[in-house]
Every structure is written in structure tokens, then in C-alpha cells.
Amino acid sequence: MNNILQRLSPRERGLALAVAVLVSAAVVFTVVQRATNHLRVLDAEIDQLENRLITCAELEARSTSVEQAYAAVAAQHSSAWTETEIHNRLRDEIYRLAQEDPDSSSGASRNLVDIPSLHQGVFRDTGQGYREYQLSISIPMTDMFSVLRFLTRLQNSEQSLRVDEFEFARSPEGPQIAATIVITRTVIDGPTQAEPESPLLDADGSGTDLFTADQAELAIVSDVNGITAEGGSCVKATGTGDEATVSITQQLQAGTLYELTLDLATTAQTSLAIKDADTDTPYESPIEIKSDGSVHRYRVSFKVTGDSGPRRVCVPYIKLLTSGAKLYIDNVRLSEAAL
């Protein structure tokens, strides 16, 4: 190598050195550029993985609420439900949504809209994995804003309700309207959560055997103040004294939470309560029944006092505070509630 350099002239040596420097610089530049590009690719992959990790973390955080929402909707569908069960659940939902506060116990909140009665609907099995149940709702004179709020609640219900028809007529004497709403509930057939247990008490107004009356006469009638009773019949109680009472006594477990629902209509001063049949102690404060003559649904949750063992409970316990008062009772249902 030294001999080669010695044979070169100074100019040639300079050129050779320049070429060597350029080649070295080119090699270094190529290596650095490739390393830089590789680092950029790695940085991009790291960014993608970080974004994916953040997305997965967000989805994981939402999974609980999504599963709860799905379970709430799935609980409203079952291939095992009969037409009557679908009607009862739809009726309960409509009366719940008609309250000013849908989440309150029935009777504890005034109504957003009044629904005097709900007649039997039209059931249709499509044979395509779902069934439909259509029902007509008649709303007497009220304001347009309340009707629109009620319509919005129907559309957002977890029971998959669809508003098919909406008709209203304005009063010639003011801004209030009367409305008729036709809704359809779709029930998807398929696996769902376990079905709730059958109610402990289900008095549909076809008999008076379960009722005990004091200073009152009981009868089975087919209408409530001229309007056909739901299911074709209901119990009518007529007071024969100033403090007539009507009740149903059940053996319930102490320390257990229960829920009572029932339909009542009266034009007289009347109260609804739950009380211990042996000690005469009420479980909840009495609820004053609306005396407008229309049918209203009431829902009461209560816990039986005591640590364990059965207790005799009057559920419901209804007082008619004037002689000659008339009370209509229908769809009394008692079930165990989750704590």
C-alpha cells in the first residue's frame, strides 16, 4: 500500500484521499439514513400500539355499562312469555311512564298524563323470531307538552316500543288536547336471563275469595264507572259504614322486601296501606287514593319487620272513609323484590 502511495504524485494522493473521504461519508450517510428510517418505523408502530392500548382500555371501561344496558334490554324479551304476560308487562310499563317521576313508587308521584284504562291489545306471532303486541292508549284532555314528553318516553323504553299512530284533537275552549296513541311492542325470541319467579299473589278481579271486608259489601262487576274493566271484570267494594276496610291477608317472611301493585278507582276519600295483621302496625305511611273516578295503578315496596319467620300481613289494607263510598279493585299482584 505504501509503495502505491509513493508512486502517486501529490495531486493523485490528494484525489485518492478525497475519494476515500467521500466513500466513507457515503457509507456513514447510508448507515445513518437506514437507522433513522428504522427508528421512524419503530416510532410509528409504538404510536399505533399506544393508540390501540388506549382504545382497548376505553372499551374495557365501557364494557360494564354496556353489559348492564344489554342485560336490561334482554330482560324485556323472552320466547316463554304468553300473550297475557306480554300485555301485563306492557301495561305496567305504560302506567310507569305516565307518572311525572317514572322511578318513584306508584301513587307517590302525580301523573304526567292520565290513562283511565287500557283494553286488551292485538297479538301477532310473525314466525320470524319475534312477536308483536299492539295496544291503543287514550289520553283525556291535557297539555301538548305532557303528551310529547310521554311520547318520548315510549320511544326510549327498554321494551322496544314503536309508536305507530298518534292522533290528537284540540279543545275548542282552550289549548288542551285529547290524544290517542297506538303503540307496538316487539318481543324478540331467544335466550335471555332467568325468568323472575311467579308472583306470590295475583288477583285479577275475577273473584272475592281472597278479600276480607269490614263494613263493606263486595261484588264482581264488568265495568268501572261505565268503562269496561280490564280483563272483563273487577272487584267492587261499597262501604256500609264510616270506616269500611277491604284487605287481603298473606303469610310473608320477616326481613324480606316485597312489592305490591294494584289498580284502584274511586270518587271518595280512600287510603291504601300495608300493615301487620297481628300488631296492627303499618309498614309504610298510607297513600291517599286519587278520587277522580279513573283507574290508577299503585306500586308499593315494603319490608316485613322482624328477623325471621312468617308474619301475617294485610296487603293491601284499604280504608273507605265515608259510608256509601264505592271502590274498584283490579290486578292485585304481590311479588318478592330484590334487596
C-alpha positions, 0 to 999 in steps of 0.5 A: 500500500505504501509503495502505491502511495509513493508512486502517486504524485501529490495531486493523485494522493490528494484525489485518492484521499478525497475519494476515500473521504467521500466513500466513507461519508457515503457509507456513514450517510447510508448507515445513518439514513437506514437507522433513522428510517428504522427508528421512524418505523419503530416510532410509528408502530409504538404510536399505533400500539399506544393508540390501540392500548388506549382504545382497548382500555376505553372499551374495557371501561365501557364494557360494564355499562354496556353489559348492564344496558344489554342485560336490561334490554334482554330482560324485556324479551323472552320466547316463554312469555304468553300473550297475557304476560306480554300485555301485563308487562306492557301495561305496567310499563305504560302506567310507569311512564305516565307518572311525572317521576317514572322511578318513584313508587306508584301513587307517590308521584302525580301523573304526567298524563292520565290513562283511565284504562287500557283494553286488551291489545292485538297479538301477532306471532310473525314466525320470524323470531319475534312477536308483536303486541299492539295496544291503543292508549287514550289520553283525556284532555291535557297539555301538548307538552305532557303528551310529547314528553310521554311520547318520548318516553315510549320511544326510549323504553327498554321494551322496544316500543314503536309508536305507530299512530298518534292522533290528537284533537284540540279543545275548542275552549282552550289549548288542551288536547285529547290524544290517542296513541297506538303503540307496538311492542316487539318481543324478540325470541331467544335466550335471555336471563332467568325468568323472575319467579311467579308472583306470590299473589295475583288477583285479577278481579275475577273473584272475592275469595281472597278479600276480607271486608269490614263494613263493606259489601263486595261484588264482581262487576264488568265495568268501572264507572261505565268503562269496561274493566280490564280483563272483563271484570273487577272487584267492587267494594261499597262501604256500609259504614264510616270506616269500611276496610277491604284487605287481603291477608298473606303469610310473608317472611320477616326481613324480606322486601316485597312489592305490591301493585294494584289498580284502584278507582274511586270518587271518595276519600280512600287510603291504601296501606300495608300493615301487620295483621297481628300488631296492627302496625303499618309498614309504610305511611298510607297513600291517599287514593286519587278520587277522580273516578279513573283507574290508577295503578299503585306500586308499593315496596315494603319490608316485613319487620322482624328477623325471621319467620312468617308474619301475617300481613294485610296487603293491601289494607284499604280504608273507605272513609265515608259510608256509601263510598264505592271502590274498584279493585283490579290486578292485585299482584304481590311479588318478592323484590330484590334487596 
